[in-house]
């Protein structure tokens, strides 16, 4: 039953209703009813894990998310990590988290991974890390692409949170399972191709007013291009490193 996880699901559903948010789920039949699978999610928001998790819940499945280890320093978050099967990731030493993720997959769990690792300021797919593909190959489980769109309008980088009742719609689409065959590079390429295709289809179908900051440049929006977003990411990393040097 996992009472802590169930409580989180109830609270998440209540928060979604309170905000007036409607979530459209597509491709739920692609989420396996049983057995392990990597759920590969695009990353545009601090809250895109929530609609993805509610999507798999509609199939009576739960996602074991991978989360940066620093979140264990927050007492309540650490409590939730320990009681929901969440996998902490130390970015300087990720082997332990990787091994735990493979173990969970082999045990029949769904493991949620962001192949881009960090939020895309351009709201299109960045370069992928190979972790999702390597896990799938080692555990011999499929990868399920998952596109979440709309959550970035609620909370993303460089823009204020919109947590009040805004009635912002979300779309969650699960793509066809990608079988664990070939090399990690080949699996990565197949994953990125399918996720890019789905993301574009979802974005085009979703209202995209010209000039809005949350609309990608390619659809006439005000979001930065991939190159501009990359420079912003590099500046953020440099500033983070500077602060870390000063701290030590």
C-alpha angles and dihedrals in degrees: 000000000000097000095201092052091046091050090052091051092052093047092047091052091049092050091051092051092045091054091051089239120160117202119202112204119202131180095018089151087070091066105091115241089221140004133052125304139161112241105208110200129189113236120225102127145038088238105041089108089070100062090040090055092046088052095056089042087064085064091047090252130123128212121227100211126207110229133182111268094233088075088072087074088071105082099215092043090049089052090052092046091054094047102042104048092251114163116227114216123207103202092206093051110021099157094096093051091045091053091048091050091052089048091052092048092051088050090059100261130138110240118200116218134176104214090194089056093208136044117283109232089193091056091229126096119289125202113301129238113225098233097100093052095044091050092050092049094047095045093039093230132130127257116234112203112221124191119194117189130179098030090096088067088064101046130353139136121298095010134087120259117261099204099145124093100295100145091227110174122226129202122204118186126180115204131213115292114263111217120229099251133127126015127326089253092053092047090048091052092050091047095049092046093053094043092048091051094048093045092053092048092049093046093050092049092048117079107266113184113201116259098015113141092230094054115090119248091245091062094048096267133138097247116121120259119255090260092049091046090051091056090050090051091050091049090050092051091048091051091047090052091049092053091047091053091050091049093053 
